[in-house]
Amino acid sequence: MKRVLVILHIWYKDQVDYFISKLKNVNGCEWDLWVTIDTHDEAVEEKLRAFRSDVRIIEVTNIGYDIAPYIKVLQRNDLSGYDYILKLHTKREMPKHNRLNGVSLAGWRWRDHLVNSLLGSKSKFKRVLRKLNHPEVGMVCSYEMLKKLKNYLPEDSHMLKEEAERIGCRRSYRKFCAGAMFIVKREAQQRIISAAIDFGTWTKESKSHSTGTLAHVYERLITLAVADAGYKIACCTSSMKTTAQATLYKAVHLFNR
């Protein structure tokens, strides 16, 4: 049976109950829960321990959004006992006008699209595992939130190019999981695990939700590293309605050409 490490980053502490309810859909594997959080919070930790008594809670510095904590866990721990890594994180409420691939992100929809594509039900998670069990597949993420790289954003263009070259990651794949919730084979993250990263340089630029930060660059590199390792990225869908909207948008905008 496959062993899965779930890494959940908590910033918005009022979302803990939501993620616990979704994690109840993990099945068909052995799994451990590691939670990264910026400060000790007794109420949050009590909830987590009531759900999983063996949960490991790791305090991290508040830089790099959910990306830096994820990379730190990968780089600073022996994960050889795990086959897959499931990355989750709390996510803020979005304004009404936000859309991605033709799909509304308003309110909690961005978070929910990402989470439900992986943990929408017990049967959905089993389908995700079946996809990832394929030897050619290295990552499974949301179909609706798989985004094409643009040339006008620094984290899609010159910043990405410079950092990818520095860590030796090929950029042949031109899409990434926007929002960075996914399940991935451990060996498909080797380029990220072995990257020499000075997180001290992330402190100032990663405290706001602006673009052009190293956190945003690595949000992309996490997906690109899967292709660099020779794997394919597979997708699961959130709902019939949003899948139809995203399919139409991608077809119109020549997403797959």
Backbone torsions as a table, in degrees:
resi	resn	phi	psi	omega
1	MET	NA	137.4	-178.9
2	LYS	-68.0	148.0	176.7
3	ARG	-109.9	129.1	-175.3
4	VAL	-118.1	132.8	171.3
5	LEU	-101.7	119.9	175.8
6	VAL	-95.1	122.1	176.1
7	ILE	-110.8	111.9	-179.6
8	LEU	-112.5	119.9	176.2
9	HIS	-97.1	126.9	-178.1
10	ILE	-111.8	116.3	169.9
11	TRP	-114.1	-48.7	177.5
12	TYR	-88.3	98.4	-170.1
13	LYS	-69.5	-18.7	179.0
14	ASP	-76.5	-1.0	178.6
15	GLN	-100.1	5.1	-177.3
16	VAL	-60.2	-44.3	-179.9
17	ASP	-60.3	-39.9	178.7
18	TYR	-59.4	-47.2	-176.8
19	PHE	-71.7	-33.9	174.9
20	ILE	-61.8	-42.4	179.6
21	SER	-62.8	-36.7	179.3
22	LYS	-74.5	-35.9	-179.4
23	LEU	-67.8	-17.7	175.5
24	LYS	-66.1	-12.7	178.8
25	ASN	-87.5	-5.4	176.2
26	VAL	-70.7	123.7	-179.4
27	ASN	-158.0	168.1	178.9
28	GLY	79.4	15.3	-179.5
29	CYS	-159.0	166.7	167.4
30	GLU	-92.2	139.0	-177.2
31	TRP	-149.6	151.6	175.8
32	ASP	-120.8	153.8	180.0
33	LEU	-116.3	121.4	171.9
34	TRP	-115.6	132.0	-177.5
35	VAL	-119.5	127.3	173.5
36	THR	-101.3	138.6	-175.9
37	ILE	-152.0	148.6	-172.6
38	ASP	-79.5	-29.9	-179.1
39	THR	-142.7	153.4	176.5
40	HIS	-62.1	132.2	177.9
41	ASP	-139.3	106.2	-172.9
42	GLU	-60.7	-41.4	-177.7
43	ALA	-64.6	-43.0	178.7
44	VAL	-63.8	-44.7	-176.8
45	GLU	-67.3	-33.7	176.6
46	GLU	-64.2	-42.0	177.9
47	LYS	-62.4	-44.4	-178.2
48	LEU	-64.4	-41.5	-178.3
49	ARG	-72.9	-28.6	174.9
50	ALA	-67.7	-30.4	179.0
51	PHE	-81.2	-47.4	178.9
52	ARG	-136.3	104.9	-175.4
53	SER	-62.5	-24.4	-178.4
54	ASP	-97.8	15.6	179.5
55	VAL	-57.9	140.2	175.7
56	ARG	-104.1	121.1	-177.5
57	ILE	-107.7	124.4	-173.7
58	ILE	-119.8	119.5	177.0
59	GLU	-81.4	132.5	-178.1
60	VAL	-129.9	155.8	176.4
61	THR	-70.0	143.5	-177.0
62	ASN	-79.9	72.4	172.0
63	ILE	-137.7	155.7	172.8
64	GLY	71.2	25.1	179.3
65	TYR	50.6	-132.6	176.0
66	ASP	-89.6	-9.5	-173.4
67	ILE	-76.5	-49.8	179.9
68	ALA	-60.1	-45.6	177.5
69	PRO	-57.7	-40.8	178.8
70	TYR	-61.4	-47.8	-178.5
71	ILE	-65.5	-39.0	178.7
72	LYS	-61.6	-41.3	177.7
73	VAL	-62.5	-43.1	179.2
74	LEU	-61.1	-42.4	-170.9
75	GLN	-84.3	-23.9	-170.6
76	ARG	-108.3	7.3	-178.8
77	ASN	-134.9	153.3	175.3
78	ASP	-83.6	107.5	-177.8
79	LEU	-105.2	16.0	-174.8
80	SER	-62.5	-19.9	180.0
81	GLY	-82.1	-1.4	-177.4
82	TYR	-112.4	142.8	175.8
83	ASP	-89.5	-42.8	-174.5
84	TYR	-127.7	155.8	175.8
85	ILE	-125.2	125.2	177.1
86	LEU	-105.3	117.2	-177.1
87	LYS	-104.5	124.7	179.2
88	LEU	-134.1	159.1	174.1
89	HIS	-162.7	153.8	174.8
90	THR	-67.0	151.1	-175.5
91	LYS	-142.5	139.7	-174.1
92	ARG	-71.6	159.9	175.0
93	GLU	-69.6	138.5	-174.3
94	MET	-104.3	151.3	175.8
95	PRO	-64.0	162.2	-174.2
96	LYS	-64.8	-31.9	-171.6
97	HIS	-80.0	-11.0	-174.8
98	ASN	-71.4	131.8	177.7
99	ARG	-140.6	154.1	177.1
100	LEU	-145.4	127.0	-177.1
101	ASN	53.2	35.9	178.8
102	GLY	79.1	3.1	-176.5
103	VAL	-107.1	134.0	179.1
104	SER	-67.6	136.7	175.7
105	LEU	-107.4	7.4	-172.8
106	ALA	-58.5	146.0	178.5
107	GLY	65.7	-126.7	-178.6
108	TRP	-98.3	11.5	-170.9
109	ARG	-66.0	-38.1	180.0
110	TRP	-60.7	-49.4	177.2
111	ARG	-57.0	-47.5	-173.9
112	ASP	-68.4	-37.0	176.3
113	HIS	-59.7	-45.8	-178.4
114	LEU	-64.3	-47.7	-176.3
115	VAL	-70.5	-44.1	-175.3
116	ASN	-70.1	-23.7	176.3
117	SER	-67.0	-21.9	179.8
118	LEU	-107.8	-40.9	-169.8
119	LEU	-127.3	28.1	-178.4
120	GLY	-64.8	-25.0	178.5
121	SER	-164.5	170.4	176.3
122	LYS	-63.4	-40.9	179.9
123	SER	-68.4	-34.7	177.2
124	LYS	-63.0	-43.7	179.7
125	PHE	-65.1	-36.4	176.8
126	LYS	-63.5	-37.3	176.9
127	ARG	-65.5	-38.9	177.5
128	VAL	-61.0	-45.7	179.0
129	LEU	-61.8	-40.0	179.7
130	ARG	-62.7	-40.0	176.9
131	LYS	-62.8	-45.9	-176.0
132	LEU	-71.9	-24.7	178.0
133	ASN	-67.3	-18.0	178.3
134	HIS	-65.1	132.6	-174.2
135	PRO	-61.9	-23.7	-178.7
136	GLU	-87.5	-13.3	-175.0
137	VAL	-95.5	130.8	-179.8
138	GLY	-110.6	-19.0	-178.3
139	MET	-149.2	145.8	170.6
140	VAL	-125.1	130.1	-179.5
141	CYS	-144.9	-176.9	-177.1
142	SER	-70.3	128.4	175.0
143	TYR	-62.8	-43.9	-177.2
144	GLU	-64.6	-32.4	-173.6
145	MET	-101.9	8.5	174.4
146	LEU	-78.0	113.9	-167.9
147	LYS	-111.6	143.4	176.5
148	LYS	-81.4	139.0	176.9
149	LEU	-66.0	143.0	177.1
150	LYS	-108.8	159.4	-178.7
151	ASN	-92.7	-10.6	-174.5
152	TYR	-95.4	-8.7	176.9
153	LEU	-97.1	137.3	-178.4
154	PRO	-61.4	-34.4	-179.6
155	GLU	-75.5	-10.8	175.0
156	ASP	-99.0	-16.3	-172.1
157	SER	-121.8	-103.0	-169.8
158	HIS	-67.8	-37.6	178.0
159	MET	-65.3	-42.9	179.2
160	LEU	-64.3	-44.6	179.7
161	LYS	-58.9	-46.8	-177.6
162	GLU	-64.4	-44.8	-177.4
163	GLU	-73.0	-36.8	177.6
164	ALA	-62.9	-42.8	178.3
165	GLU	-65.9	-37.1	-178.3
166	ARG	-64.5	-39.2	-178.3
167	ILE	-95.5	0.9	175.9
168	GLY	78.3	30.5	-178.2
169	CYS	-101.0	123.7	176.7
170	ARG	-71.6	146.7	-175.7
171	ARG	-112.4	34.4	-177.4
172	SER	-67.5	-30.4	177.9
173	TYR	-83.4	136.3	-171.0
174	ARG	-117.8	26.2	178.4
175	LYS	-134.7	162.5	176.9
176	PHE	-152.8	161.2	179.8
177	CYS	-82.0	99.3	-177.8
178	ALA	-71.7	115.8	-175.2
179	GLY	109.4	-16.0	169.1
180	ALA	53.6	52.1	165.1
181	MET	-121.8	127.1	-170.6
182	PHE	-167.9	172.1	168.3
183	ILE	-123.4	137.3	-169.7
184	VAL	-142.5	148.1	172.0
185	LYS	-70.1	137.3	-177.0
186	ARG	-55.1	-44.9	-176.9
187	GLU	-68.7	-17.5	177.4
188	ALA	-76.7	-5.8	177.1
189	GLN	-107.9	14.8	-174.3
190	GLN	-60.9	-36.1	179.1
191	ARG	-63.1	-35.4	178.2
192	ILE	-75.2	-41.0	-178.9
193	ILE	-61.4	-38.4	-176.1
194	SER	-90.3	-3.7	-177.9
195	ALA	-69.3	135.1	174.4
196	ALA	-84.2	110.4	-174.6
197	ILE	-124.6	127.8	174.8
198	ASP	-95.9	95.8	-176.6
199	PHE	-68.1	-15.5	176.3
200	GLY	-61.8	-25.6	179.1
201	THR	-79.8	-8.1	-179.8
202	TRP	-88.6	-14.4	-167.5
203	THR	-55.0	-55.3	-174.2
204	LYS	-71.9	-45.3	-171.1
205	GLU	-77.4	-14.7	-173.9
206	SER	-103.7	11.2	-178.3
207	LYS	-88.2	-14.8	178.4
208	SER	-112.4	172.7	178.9
209	HIS	-96.9	32.9	176.0
210	SER	-76.8	167.7	175.1
211	THR	-90.3	175.0	175.3
212	GLY	76.9	36.5	178.1
213	THR	-115.1	160.2	177.0
214	LEU	-65.5	-28.3	175.2
215	ALA	-61.6	-42.0	177.8
216	HIS	-68.4	-35.7	176.4
217	VAL	-60.7	-46.2	-178.1
218	TYR	-74.3	-22.9	170.9
219	GLU	-57.2	-37.9	178.3
220	ARG	-78.2	-43.0	-177.1
221	LEU	-63.8	-29.9	178.0
222	ILE	-58.4	-41.8	177.0
223	THR	-75.0	-43.4	-179.2
224	LEU	-61.9	-31.0	179.5
225	ALA	-64.0	-28.7	178.7
226	VAL	-66.0	-47.2	177.8
227	ALA	-66.1	-36.7	178.1
228	ASP	-60.3	-32.6	179.4
229	ALA	-81.1	0.0	176.3
230	GLY	93.9	12.1	-178.9
231	TYR	-102.7	163.9	173.0
232	LYS	-99.8	156.2	174.5
233	ILE	-101.8	125.1	177.3
234	ALA	-108.1	162.8	-176.5
235	CYS	-129.2	153.2	166.3
236	CYS	-123.5	154.9	-174.8
237	THR	-100.5	159.2	-179.2
238	SER	-89.0	-52.5	179.9
239	SER	-154.4	160.8	-178.6
240	MET	-60.1	-41.1	-177.0
241	LYS	-65.5	-50.9	-177.4
242	THR	-69.4	-32.0	177.1
243	THR	-63.6	-43.0	178.4
244	ALA	-63.1	-43.1	179.3
245	GLN	-62.0	-45.3	-178.2
246	ALA	-67.9	-38.5	179.8
247	THR	-62.6	-44.2	178.6
248	LEU	-63.5	-44.8	-179.2
249	TYR	-61.6	-46.6	-177.4
250	LYS	-66.0	-35.4	178.1
251	ALA	-66.9	-43.8	-179.3
252	VAL	-64.6	-39.6	-176.2
253	HIS	-94.3	17.3	175.1
254	LEU	54.0	40.9	-174.4
255	PHE	-56.1	-39.0	-172.4
256	ASN	-98.8	16.7	179.2
257	ARG	-108.2	NA	NA
